[in-house]
Amino acid sequence: MKLPERLRFTELIPVAWQNGGGVTREVACQAGDGESPGWRVSVAELDREGPFSIIAGSDVTLQ
C-alpha cells in the first residue's frame, strides 16, 4: 500500500477569489471535462466578510 503524499500548507499556492474577499489553496482535485475539475478540495482564507460567490456549474459544499 502506498502512503499518501505529505502536503505542507506553506507550499500550497494561494489564488485570489474573484470577489476579492480572500484566497483559496487547492489541496487535491480530479480532472474533469477540461473546463472545470471533477472535484476539488481546497482551504480558504477570508480577508473580510461578504456575500458568497456563485460559481456557475459547480456544486459547492462548505465545511
PyMOL commands that set and color helices and strands:
alter all, ss='L'
color gray80, all
select helices_A, chain A and resi 9-11
alter helices_A, ss='H'
color red, helices_A
select strands_A, chain A and resi 14-16+22-30+39-46
alter strands_A, ss='S'
color yellow, strands_A
deselect
rebuild
show_as cartoon
